[in-house]
């Protein structure tokens, strides 16, 4: 049976995390620990975020460390910084 286009496969936990990534508004961020908000380990969430196979579509660049650090982006931290800056600029124009 064929999978629908852009339907990443992963555990139910990863699917839940990836769905929550899609709900982070453009130009906003959240932390690894706050993403699930139910006491889930920030490390477990980070693992799921890091295994996001379509990171530009499922916006994992919007997840930051609890201390505001910009770490853990598969495309590199420099790209994460640029994506967040681009989104901040876009929200100022609205």
C-alpha angles and dihedrals in degrees: 000000000000120000117230115258114276094011104137116207122227144121120304088256092054091045089053092049092047091050090051090051088059089056096058104106120243110269094019133099138204134189130254090245095048097046095086096020094196099100094276114156114266086218092056091048090048090053091053092045090050091054094054102130096199102042099164091054097037095047105225090155086079092069116091137175121275089251092053094259118151102224139137108041118147090215090055132268092267090059091046089054091050093048092050091047091050091051092048089053091049093053092051091058095054 
